[in-house]
Amino acid sequence: MEKSDTNLAELDLSPTDKLQALIQGFKNDKDGTFTAKALADNADVVANFRDELRETLKQNQAQEVAQNTPQVQEERSYGGRSFG
């Protein structure tokens, strides 16, 4: 049964079966056409994923800066002192 020409969302399958078919399509995609079609058919999902990824990256970056800022300020405060 060839599913590469059929939109998986149009098939009368359970969500698990749809995921299985999608995975098989990606595994058997030798020239990238299935991947390109899957991405185009699910452009809204891809855009949402990218937005969520950007937000997560921003939060992680802000958290990293916040964690490192006190350490940098503390290191600077020792710069002018003589311990010898």
Solvent accessible surface area in square Angstrom, and as a share of the most:
residue,aa,sasa,rsa
1,M,192,0.86
2,E,130,0.58
3,K,56,0.24
4,S,44,0.28
5,D,125,0.65
6,T,47,0.27
7,N,45,0.23
8,L,24,0.12
9,A,74,0.57
10,E,132,0.59
11,L,41,0.20
12,D,149,0.77
13,L,54,0.27
14,S,53,0.34
15,P,114,0.72
16,T,95,0.55
17,D,68,0.35
18,K,59,0.25
19,L,104,0.52
20,Q,102,0.46
21,A,12,0.09
22,L,46,0.23
23,I,75,0.38
24,Q,71,0.32
25,G,14,0.13
26,F,86,0.36
27,K,128,0.54
28,N,98,0.50
29,D,30,0.15
30,K,177,0.75
31,D,108,0.56
32,G,35,0.33
33,T,89,0.51
34,F,26,0.11
35,T,49,0.28
36,A,60,0.47
37,K,77,0.33
38,A,11,0.09
39,L,84,0.42
40,A,72,0.56
41,D,61,0.31
42,N,58,0.30
43,A,59,0.46
44,D,106,0.55
45,V,92,0.53
46,V,30,0.17
47,A,53,0.41
48,N,85,0.44
49,F,129,0.54
50,R,132,0.48
51,D,82,0.42
52,E,100,0.45
53,L,82,0.41
54,R,136,0.50
55,E,87,0.39
56,T,64,0.37
57,L,103,0.51
58,K,128,0.54
59,Q,107,0.48
60,N,77,0.40
61,Q,119,0.53
62,A,63,0.49
63,Q,106,0.47
64,E,107,0.48
65,V,89,0.51
66,A,64,0.50
67,Q,121,0.54
68,N,69,0.35
69,T,56,0.32
70,P,79,0.50
71,Q,104,0.46
72,V,59,0.34
73,Q,110,0.49
74,E,101,0.45
75,E,101,0.45
76,R,178,0.65
77,S,60,0.39
78,Y,105,0.40
79,G,66,0.64
80,G,80,0.77
81,R,150,0.55
82,S,106,0.68
83,F,155,0.65
84,G,115,1.10
